[in-house]
């Protein structure tokens, strides 16, 4: 029996009633496929900052969902059982991405430290080490649309 890809497994678990648990760390981002025009849903770790939702792309600007956003920034987001439309702001500035990484490290030192170690960094890297790492990454800030 083939293993289910991790993203599909998370989508299935989210839909199967685990949204309140998974939604503490993972949101579902729905973009419009840049080639197909069809909705594409991706589970992503997030941080909420000043009413916006920040997500990072370990694949940098090459992640399909990031490339979709560059073409069409209107997105739909599901956090737990709350669904809303948003405007996605792509970010490639290493300083801003480093700020995001530092925030994630403060909020989740063990989890993010382990992720950084898998990337060849120390679990408590310096700002300079994070800035160098951030040059390969990208992030998106999702601004929820206000209802009129």
Backbone torsions as a table, in degrees:
resi	resn	phi	psi	omega
1	UNK	NA	132.2	-179.6
2	UNK	-73.9	145.7	175.6
3	UNK	-76.3	145.6	177.5
4	UNK	-79.8	133.7	176.5
5	UNK	-56.9	144.6	-175.7
6	UNK	-54.3	-41.6	-179.0
7	UNK	-62.8	-40.7	179.0
8	UNK	-67.2	-38.3	178.1
9	UNK	-61.9	-45.3	179.4
10	UNK	-62.9	-43.3	177.9
11	UNK	-59.6	-42.8	179.9
12	UNK	-65.7	-42.9	179.0
13	UNK	-64.9	-41.2	178.9
14	UNK	-59.4	-47.4	-178.7
15	UNK	-70.0	-25.3	-176.0
16	UNK	-86.0	14.9	174.8
17	UNK	104.8	0.5	179.3
18	UNK	-95.2	12.5	-179.6
19	UNK	-55.2	-43.1	-179.9
20	UNK	-60.5	-35.6	179.5
21	UNK	-77.9	-52.9	-178.6
22	UNK	-65.6	-32.1	-177.2
23	UNK	-66.3	-8.8	174.9
24	UNK	-69.7	-27.3	-175.8
25	UNK	-126.3	-22.9	-171.9
26	UNK	-124.0	131.7	171.9
27	UNK	-111.2	163.2	174.3
28	UNK	-107.5	117.7	-179.0
29	UNK	-103.1	122.8	177.6
30	UNK	-109.8	118.4	177.6
31	UNK	-110.6	172.7	173.8
32	UNK	-100.3	123.7	-179.8
33	UNK	-57.3	128.4	-175.5
34	UNK	-68.7	-24.0	178.6
35	UNK	-100.7	-44.3	-173.9
36	UNK	-85.9	-28.2	-173.3
37	UNK	76.1	5.5	-178.5
38	UNK	-93.4	155.4	176.8
39	UNK	-67.3	137.4	178.8
40	UNK	-128.0	121.8	-176.2
41	UNK	-108.5	130.4	-178.2
42	UNK	-128.9	128.0	173.1
43	UNK	-80.0	133.4	-178.0
44	UNK	-140.4	143.1	170.7
45	UNK	-68.0	148.1	-177.3
46	UNK	-143.1	165.0	169.4
47	UNK	-131.8	137.0	175.3
48	UNK	-95.3	128.1	-177.6
49	UNK	-137.2	115.7	177.0
50	UNK	51.4	42.6	176.6
51	UNK	84.4	-6.8	177.8
52	UNK	-104.2	163.7	179.2
53	UNK	-116.3	124.8	-178.4
54	UNK	-108.9	131.5	177.8
55	UNK	-130.6	143.4	180.0
56	UNK	-105.8	153.5	176.9
57	UNK	-115.7	108.0	177.9
58	UNK	-66.0	-23.3	177.5
59	UNK	-90.8	9.9	178.5
60	UNK	63.0	-142.6	-177.4
61	UNK	-76.8	-2.6	-178.6
62	UNK	-89.8	-9.3	177.8
63	UNK	-62.9	135.7	-178.2
64	UNK	-56.1	-44.7	-178.2
65	UNK	-63.5	-36.0	178.5
66	UNK	-67.6	-42.9	178.9
67	UNK	-64.6	-36.5	176.6
68	UNK	-62.1	-43.2	-178.6
69	UNK	-64.1	-36.3	178.8
70	UNK	-60.8	-32.8	179.9
71	UNK	-86.0	-37.9	-178.7
72	UNK	-140.0	101.2	-176.0
73	UNK	-79.4	-5.0	176.8
74	UNK	-76.6	122.0	-176.0
75	UNK	-131.7	167.1	171.2
76	UNK	-121.3	140.0	-177.1
77	UNK	-127.3	140.9	171.3
78	UNK	-121.9	122.7	173.6
79	UNK	-121.9	117.1	-172.0
80	UNK	56.3	-119.8	178.9
81	UNK	-106.8	13.6	-179.7
82	UNK	-99.4	124.6	179.6
83	UNK	-116.9	135.1	178.8
84	UNK	-150.0	157.7	174.7
85	UNK	-89.2	149.8	-179.8
86	UNK	-148.7	169.1	175.1
87	UNK	-113.1	121.6	-175.3
88	UNK	-94.5	129.6	179.5
89	UNK	-108.5	108.1	177.9
90	UNK	-70.7	140.1	-179.0
91	UNK	-131.1	127.7	176.1
92	UNK	-123.4	1.2	-180.0
93	UNK	-69.2	116.6	-177.4
94	UNK	-57.0	-33.6	179.8
95	UNK	-65.7	-42.7	179.1
96	UNK	-68.5	-37.7	178.2
97	UNK	-67.2	-38.1	177.5
98	UNK	-63.4	-41.2	175.9
99	UNK	-57.6	-42.4	178.6
100	UNK	-63.4	-44.4	179.1
101	UNK	-63.1	-40.5	178.1
102	UNK	-64.1	-39.9	176.4
103	UNK	-61.3	-46.3	179.5
104	UNK	-62.3	-39.3	178.2
105	UNK	-64.2	-39.2	177.8
106	UNK	-66.4	-41.5	-176.5
107	UNK	-77.5	-34.2	-174.5
108	UNK	-138.1	64.8	-172.3
109	UNK	-59.5	-40.4	-177.5
110	UNK	-70.6	-50.0	-177.6
111	UNK	-63.4	-51.2	-177.2
112	UNK	-68.8	-36.2	176.0
113	UNK	-58.0	-42.8	178.2
114	UNK	-64.5	-41.2	178.2
115	UNK	-61.4	-44.5	179.5
116	UNK	-63.9	-38.8	177.8
117	UNK	-62.6	-37.7	177.6
118	UNK	-65.5	-22.4	178.5
119	UNK	-92.0	4.3	177.6
120	UNK	90.2	9.7	178.8
121	UNK	-101.5	161.0	171.7
122	UNK	-69.6	157.9	-178.8
123	UNK	-67.7	-20.4	176.1
124	UNK	-126.9	73.8	-175.8
125	UNK	-73.2	161.1	174.2
126	UNK	-77.2	165.8	176.2
127	UNK	-58.2	-42.0	179.6
128	UNK	-61.4	-41.6	177.9
129	UNK	-64.7	-40.7	178.1
130	UNK	-66.2	-39.9	179.1
131	UNK	-62.5	-41.1	178.1
132	UNK	-63.0	-45.6	177.8
133	UNK	-61.8	-40.6	-176.5
134	UNK	-64.3	-21.4	179.1
135	UNK	-62.7	-21.6	-180.0
136	UNK	-93.3	-7.3	-171.8
137	UNK	-106.1	174.9	171.6
138	UNK	-145.7	164.2	175.8
139	UNK	-146.7	167.8	178.0
140	UNK	-134.7	136.9	173.2
141	UNK	-107.2	121.3	-178.3
142	UNK	-102.1	119.0	179.9
143	UNK	-99.2	111.4	179.1
144	UNK	-58.8	139.3	176.5
145	UNK	-76.4	140.2	177.5
146	UNK	-84.2	136.3	175.9
147	UNK	-75.5	138.3	177.7
148	UNK	-91.8	NA	NA
